[in-house]
C-alpha cells in the first residue's frame, strides 16, 4: 500500500482513487457514512509516510494536497466498511505496509502469527477523495497490545 521511500509516493492508493474516480460517479458514497473518530498523531507517525505526496502527473494536479489521518475507533470493522467492500485476512506487514516508522519485528511479535482483517475502499466527501484502509484488531501506539476495535487509515486528496 505504501512506498518504501521516506518521501513516499503512495502510488497504489492514488492510482486506486484515480481509477475509481474515473469509473464511478462522484457522488458515489462508500465506506463510513459518519464522521471519523478523533485521530491520533502517534498512529500517523507509526503507520503513514512522513511526507505523503500525490505523485507524478496525471495524478498530481496544481493546488491539490494530500495527507494521512490515522484514527482508532471502538467500532467493529464490519460496521465501518462499506457493504460492497471485501474484508481480507492478511499478514500484519501486508496490512500496515512499508512506509511507516513502526518496528516491523515488534508488530509481527504482537500478532503472534494471527492474521489481520483488512478492508479497503474509497469515498468522495465534502469535495475531497479518501482512500480508506480499515484494520482490525489494531496495535496500540506503543505496539504493546492489540485493541479490539478498528484502525482507520485515510489518505485524503483534496483540491485547494
N, C-alpha and C positions, 0 to 999 in steps of 0.2 A: 504494500500500500504506500510506503514512503520511500523516498530516495535516500541512499546511504550518505550522500554528501551533506555536510553541516549547513550549507546554504540551500539545502534541498529544494528540488523541484518535485512537487507531488504530481508527477505526470499521470499516474493511474487515476487518481481522483479527479484531476482537471479534465482528463480525456473522457472519463465516465460522465461527468457533468455536461461536457460539450456534446457528446453523443446523445445522451438522453434529452438534453435541452433541444437539440435539433430535431429529435424524433417524436417529441411529445408536446402537447400544448403547454404554454407557460403557466396556465392556471391549474395544471395537474398537481394535486397536493397528496403526497405520500409521506409516510413517516409520522413522527409525533405531531399531533394536532394541537398540543398545548405548549405553553411557553416552557423553555428548558429550565431545569433547576439551576440554582446558583452554581457557577463554575468555580473551579479551584485552580489557581495559577500553579500550584505544586504539581498537579496532574498534567497540566500543559507542558511544564518543563520536563517531565518524565517521558511523556508519550507522544509529543508533537515536535516537528522540526523547529529549531530555534528561530529560523528566518524563512518562513514559508514564502514561496513565490508561485505565481500562476504559471509561468513557463514562457515558452517562445511563441511568437505568432504562429497560428491564428488564435491560440488560447489567450495570450496576453492582449489586453485592449487598453488603450490610453485611459488613465483615470480609474482603472479597476484596482481593487486591493484584495488581499487575501489574509485570512487569519484563522487560527485554530482556537476553538473553545473546547475544553475537556471538563465535563460536568458529571459528578456522581449523582445517581438517583436511587432512591429506595424502591422504585417501581420495577417490576419484573420485565425482562426483555420482551416477552410476549405482549405486554401492554403497550410498549413504546414502538415496536416495529410495525410498519405498515402491513396491511392484510396480505399484500402480494409480495412481501419481502421473503427471501429464503433465509432460514436460520441454519447455519452450519456449525459443526463441531470441528474445531481446528486446534493446532498446537498453540501454546501461548505466544511463541515468537511470531507465528503467522498472524495471530490476532492483533498484536501490537506493532508489527512492522520493525523497520531497522533505523528509522531516523531519530527516534527519541534518545534521551540521555540515560535511560534506565539501565540497571545492571542486568544483563541478559541471563547470566547464570543464576542470580538471585530469583529472577522471575520464574525460571524453569523449576528451581527447587521449591518455590512456593506452591506451584500447582501439583507437585508430586506425580507427574505423569498424566494428570487429569486434562482432558480436552476442554477448550473454552467455547462457549456458544457465542456466535457472532452473527449479526445481521447487518447488511449494508444497503443503503438506498440513498435517495436524494429527494429534495423538495425545493420549491421556489416559494419564498415567503417575503413579504414586505420589500420587494424589489431586489432581493438577493438570492443567490443559489447556494444550497448547502449540500455537501456530500457528507453523509452521516454513517458512522460506524457505531454499532451498539455491541458492548462486550459484557458477558455475564458468566460466572461471577468475575469480579474485578479485584485487583490488589489495592490495599490502602496506599497512601502516598509514601509510606516508608518501606513498602514491599515486605511487611511483616506478617500480614494476614489477608485472607480473602474476604471480601464483602459480598453479601448475598444479593445486592441489587444489580444495577446496570450502569456501566460507564458509557457516557455519550461523548463520542469524539466527532466534532463537526469542523469540516473545512468550509469556511464561509467565503464566497466570492461575491464581490459587490462592486458596483459602479459608484463613483462619487460625483 
